[in-house]
Amino acid sequence: MARKHFGTDGIRGRANGVITPELALKVGQAAGLLFQRGEHRHRVVIGKDTRLSGYMIENALVAGFTSVGMDVLLLGPIPTPAVAMLTKSMRADLGVMISASHNLFDDNGIKLFGPEGYKLSDEVELQIEELMEENLDRKLAASGQLGRARRIDGVHDRYIEFAKRTLPRTLNLEGLRVVVDAANGAAYKVVPEALWELGADVVAIGVDPDGFNINKECGSTSPEAMSAKVREMRADLGIALDGDADRVIIADERGHVIDGDQLLAVIAQSWLEDGRLTKPGVVSTVMANLGLERYLESHGMELVRTPVGDRYVLEQMQARGFNVGGEPSGHIILSDHGTTGDGFVAALQVLAVVQKLGRPVSEVCHRFEPMPQVLKNVRYGTGKPLDNPSVRSAITAAEKQLNGYGRLLVRPSGTEPVIRVMGEGDDRERVEEAVEMIVTALGHTAAA
């Protein structure tokens, strides 16, 4: 049975359009009922990023959870990985992050974590959806059993200590000038402070959220601001996070952007040398550059590919015993340290290698020459564009164009009404032509 509300990363959509107070209330009630297991007093932790709509959704979720008898601990603006960590640390039955990740402010979303800090499975999300469709009036808590809500202080300090403990105690960042772009999002306080505590000379941008400017011309999806600031300040490197800080992109001392594929190569090679890899390899998605795969193979490691989405990366990591995984977008999971992607912790692992080698970031983080890759997004209204005969015909023609010269991937986004078209091959011109065939056909379909 297909899920109605949940996508590849929770529920996401336009605030007060898709993500309404009514929806959030139902999510709180359904998830709260499902995760009441045992006779103890049940609790849920709720974090959020800095979007204006976060207030509305937070209050609706609180009403939902308390109406079924769950106590609510409100964390305020804090990174998604911190919510996952605190769900387990605070012995909560459920964790919630209110965020639309890298989307702009007018979208929002609801991500759920189980008591061990892992995102929920498709099966559990389907159970929540089924409960959301029921009349829950008879399942609400009695008047004397309603839940309470309270705000929790000190959660930023807990996350900072957690992140710092992922590094050797003797390692510090003294001598490094670091630009950090927090995307005016959830990490705007914790990451600059943590870097300062580790001894770095910190230049912080994207740390003035106003409810509207999250991810706007800043952060990991718009790294130009970080790169420009690195050059202006003559910094050693830049770190750009997304709105909920589960992704990271880095810039070297020249302001050149380094994506998640290169970061995975740096971390995997370092952990291999230190004997920290549980398996000689990395889990990534079908979007990972072929250059990464060749690099890993040359060092005795394999690349395991999954469908796009960090949940699928994590599933393979758990099933096959890998402890490093991620995506080109910079969504990197290090299961020795966390249960979900953590942009800041991933950045710290790279910084540790930079300090250890004592070489410029441009040398440390350039592990392979990426194969030319072209990615274009085509937005659509309704329907299923990939079922259109003209689009299918264009895909077939493009595949013939690349036959023996590369690979092609066409897929709908799991978080927004967009078709992503990716081509990869040694001949960029040939790849661009193949991608354009499909983009043109999709454009005609969308306009029809």
N, C-alpha and C positions, 0 to 999 in steps of 0.2 A: 504494500500500500504506500503510495507517494505521500510525502509530508506536505502539508498545506502552508505552514508558516516558517519552519526551519529550513535554512539553506546550509551551505558548507561551513558557515561560521556563525551559528545561532540564528536569531531573527533580525532582519535588517531591512530598513526602508525609510521612506520620507516620514519625518516626525510630524505627528498629528494627521498623517495621511494613512500610512501603513502602520506605523508604531503609534497607536493611540493610547490614552489612559485606559480605555476599556480592554484593549488587548493586554496591556501590562498587568492590569488587575487579574485577568483570567490566567495569565502565565503564573503570577504569584500564587493564586489559589491552587491551580493544577499541580505545579511543581511542588508546592508546599505539602499538598496531600500525598503526593507520590513519595516524597522523601521523609515522611514521618514513619520511622521504623523503630519500634521499641517503645518502652514506657518513659524514657527520659524526656526532659524539656528540650524541644527541638529549636535549632537556631539557624539562621541564614545570614551570611555577610554580603553586603552590597557595596560595590565600588562604582565609580563612574569617571568619565573624562570631563571635559570642560564645556560641552555643548549647552546652549541655552535650554534645550528640551530635556536635559538631564534632570532638572528639578521636577518637571511634570511626571516623567516616567518613574523616577525614584519614589515619589509619593504614592503613585498608583500601585507600584510593586509592594510598598510597605503595607498599604491597605489590603492587598491580596494575601500576603503572607500572614499578617496578624489576624485576618479574618478566619484563617483555618488553624490558628493556634500556634504559629511559629514566632519566636522572638527574632527581632531584626537588629543586626549590628551594622551601622552605617559608617563606611570608611571614608567617604568624600572622594575628591579627585585623586586617583592613584593608578599606577599602571596595571594592565590586565594580569601580567605574571605575578604581581603582588597580591591580587585578589586570589589567584589560584593557590599561592603559597599560604596566605592567611586563612583560607578555607580549611586547610589541613591543620595548620598551626593552632588555630583557635577552636579546634574540635567541632567545627560547624558541620551541619548535615548537608549544606548546599552553599554554593557561592554564585554570585551574580555580578557581571560587569555590564554596565550601561554604556555602550560605545558603538559607533559605526567605524571604528578603526581608522583607516586612511581616508574615508569619505569626508566631504565638506560638512559644515555645521548643520545644514538642513536635513540631513539624514541622521538616524540614530539606530541603535540596535540593543539586543539583549543576549548576552552570552551566559551560559550556565555551566557550573563546575560541580562535580560530585564531591563527596566528603574527602576523597584522597587528592583532590586538586586537578583531576582530569576532566576535560570536556566530555559532555555526555555522548553516548553512542546514538546512532540513528534510531535504534529500537526504543531507547528510553525517551528520546525526543518525540517519537511517534506516540508513545503512551501519554506524554504530556498533552499532545495535540488532541488525542481522543478524550481526555478529561476536560479539555477546554471546550469541547463541543457539548458536554453534558450540562444538565441543570444541577448545579452543586449546592443548591439551597439547603438540602437535608444533610450535607456533609460539612457545613460550616461549624466552627467551634461554638460551644455554649458561652453565654455571656461571661462567666467566670473563668473561662479557659482561653480567652483571647490573648494574642501575643502582645509583647511590649516592643518598643523601638527605642534605641539610644545610639548616639554618636560615639565613636571610639577614638580616643586621642592616642598619639604616639605611633600610629601605623607607618608613617613615613620612616621613622627611626628603625622600625623593625625591618622594613624592606632594605634600607641602606645597609644595615648590618648583614642581612642575608646576602646581598650582592657582594659585599666586600669579602665575605667568607669564601667566595668561589675562587679567590686568589690566594697564593701563598702568603703567609703572614709577613714574611720579610720583604715582599714586593711592594713598592710604592711607585707613584707616577711623578716623582720630583724630576724637574728638568723638562717636562713635556708641557707645551702650551696647547691646550685642547679647545677647539670650538665645539660647543654642543648646541644643536638646534632641537628643541623639545616640541616643535610643531604647535606651540600654544595649546598643548594637550595635557594628558594625564601626568606626564613626567616633569612638568615645568618646575617643580620644587625639588623633587628627590634626586634627579640625576646630576644637576649642577652641584648640589651640596655633597653628594657622594664622591664626585670627582675631586672636589676641593679637599674633602677629608683624606683622600688618597694621595694628596700632595701635588696635584696638577695645577697649573696656572689656567684657570677656566675663563673662557669667553662665552657667555651664554646669550643666545638669541632664541626667538620663539618661546619666550617665557612670560608673555603678557597676555594671557587669555582674557577675552571679553565676552565669551559665549558665542561669538560669530566667526572668529578668525582661526579656529582650529584647522590645521592642514592647508590654510590659505597661503599659497605662494611660499610655503615653508615646509620643513619636515622631510621625511624620506621620499615622499612622492614629488617634491619640488626641491631637489638638493642644490639648486643654483645658489640659493641664499647662503647655505653653509659653505659652498665652494668659494663664493666671493669673499665671505668673511675670513676664511682661512688665508686667502691671498692678502687681504687687507691687513690682517694682524700678524702675518708671517708665522702662522701657527704650524705646529708639527703635524696636526691632523684635525679632521672634523668628524663629528658624530651626529647623524641626523636620525631621529626617531619618528615614528608616525604617531597619530593621535592618541593611541592607547599604549604605545611603547612596546608592542610585541614584535616590531620590526626595526631593523637598523640598516643604514647605508653609511659608508665611511668615505671621506675624501682624504687624499694624501696631501703632502706638504705643498704640492703645486695646485691643489684644488681639484684634481682629477678624481672622479667618482669611482668607487670600488663597490661592486655589487655583492649580493649574497653568495654567488658561486665562488668568487675569489676568497671570501671570508671563510666559507666551508673548507676550502683547500688549505688555508692557513691553519685553521683549528685542527683539522684532521691530521695534517702532517706533524704538527707540534705534539698532539696527543699520541700519535703513533710512536714518535721518538721517545716520549716520556713513559711509554707503556700504559697509557690511560685508555686507549681504544679497546672496547670489549670485543669488537669484531673489526677486522681490517677493511673498513669501508665506511660509506656514508649513504644515508637514505635521502633522496631528493625527489623531485617531481618530473613529469614529462617535459617541463619547461627548462630544466637544467641544461646549460650549454654543453655541447659535445666536447668542448675543450676541457671542461672539468672532468668528464669521464675519462678522457685520454690521460690527463694529469694523474688522476688517482691510479689508473692502471699502471702507469710508469713507475709508481711507488708501491706497487704490490697491494693496492686497495681496489675495491669494487664500488660501483655506483648502482644502487638499487633505485629504480624509478617507480613512482606511484602516480595516481591521478592528482590533479592540482588540489591543494588544500592541506593545511597543517595537520588536520585530524588523520588524514590518510598516511602522511609521513610518520606520525607518531604510532599509528597502528602497526606499520611495518617495522618500526624500530622495536616495539615491544614484542612482536611476533618472532622476529629474527635475531634479537639480541644486540642491536646496534645502540650506541649511546650518543651519536652525532647525526643530526639530520636537519633539513631546512629547505628553503626555496630561494630562487634568485632574487626575489623581492626583499630578502633580508630577514625573513621569518625563520629564525634558527632555534632549534630545540636541542638542548644539551641535557639529556635525561639524568646525568649525574647530579645536576643542580636544580632542575625544575621539571614541571609536568606539562609545560606549554612553552610556546615561543617567548623568548625574553631578549629584546633588543639590547638592553643595557648589559646584561650578563655576557651576551655574545661579544659585545664591543670590548668588555674587560678582558676576555680571553685573547682577543687580538692585541690589545694594548700590552698584555703580559709578554707576548711573543716579540713585540717591538722593543720593549725594555730589555728582554733577554738577549736579543741579537744586537742591539745597539746600532741598528741601521735605519735609514729613512723608511717611512711608511711606503713610499713608492716602490722600494725594492722588496720589502717584507711582504707586501700584499699583492704583488704582481707575480702570480705563480704560473700562469699559462696565458697564451694568446687565445682570446675567445673566438670561436667560429662566428662568422657574420650571422647575425640573427635579426630578423625583422618582425616586430610585433605591432599590430594595429587593432584598435578597438572600434567596433561599429555599434552604435546605440540603436535600439529599435523600440517600437511601441508595444504592440501586443502580438500574440501568436507565437509560432515556432519557425523562425526564418530558415533554420537548417533543413526543414522538411520541404522547402520550396524547390521545385524541379530545376529552375534556372540556377539556384545556388548549388544544388547537388552536382549539376553539370559543370559548373565553374570549379568546384573542388576536384572533380575527376580530371579536368584539364590541367589544373595546377599540379596535381600529383604526377601527371605524366611529364610536366615541365621539369619537375625536380627528380624524376626517377634516376637513381644512381648518383645524384648530385647533392642530396640533402634530405631533409624531412619536413613534414608539414603537420601542423596541429591546429584544428578549428574546434572551438568549444564555447558553450555559453558560460558566462560568469555565474558563479554560485551566489553572488551577493548583490548584483545590479543587472538591469536589462541591457546587457552588452554581449556581443559576440566577439571573442578574442581570436584573432587570426595570427598565427606564428609560423614563420618559415625559417629554416636554418640550413646553411650549406657553405661550401668553400667559395662558391661564386655568388657574391652579393647581388650582382645585377640580375642573375637568373632567379634568385630568391625573391627579390623585390617584385619582379614581373609576376611570379606565381602568387604572391600575397595580394598584389593589386587586382588580379583576376577575380579573386574571391570577394575582396572589399567592394569592388565595383558592383558585383552581382548582389551583395547584401544591401548596398546603398539603393539600388533600384527597387529591391523588395521592400525596404523600409519606407521608401517614398511612395510606393503604390497604394 
